[in-house]
Amino acid sequence: MPHPPLHTLVDAAKFILNEIAIHPDFKALNYHPNLTIGDAQAALSYLKSELEGNCIHNKILD
């Protein structure tokens, strides 16, 4: 079974994390762990940048 493109999965994960962060039930928890949704969003942004950098690098090599 083929996997969806990684860019698509990263974008979906970023969307879901944003929806969790703004959800009233999440806000009502007053939840403050050491690692936050913002940390996860940042990690996904770094991953997306890395993917885009590799895509550009691969196109240059082609």
N, C-alpha and C positions, 0 to 999 in steps of 0.2 A: 504494500500500500504506500503510495507516494506521500511525502510530507508536504505541508504547505510551505511556501517560501518563508524563510526566517524573518525577513522584513515584515511580512504580514503578521506573524505571531508576535513580534515585538510591538508593533502598533496596536494590536488587540490587547496585549497585556497592559500597555500604557493607558489605553482607554478604560479598561476594567479597574485599574488602580485609581484612576481619577474618579470614576463613578463611586468607588468605595469611599474615597476621601471626602466626597461631598454628600454622601448618603446621611440622612438625618439619624438613622439608627447607629451608624458608626460614630457620628459626632456626639450622640447621647452617651456613648460608652465612656467618654473622657479618658480614652486609652492612650497612654504615653510610654510605649516600650523604648528600649535603647535604640533599636533600628525601626525607622518609621516608614510610612508609605512614601514619603519624600525621598528617603534613601533608596527604596526600590525603584522609584521613578528615575532617579539619577543614574542608577546602575543600568537601567534600560536605555537611557539616553546615551550613555557611554558605549553600550553594546551597538546601538544603532549607528553611532559615529564610526565605530570600528568597522561595521559592515559596509558603510558607505565608502570608507577609506579603502577597504579591500576591493570593493567594486571598481573604484577609480583606478587603483593600482593594477588590477587584472585587465582592465580595458587598455591601459597603457602598454602592457606586456603583449597584448594580442596583435 
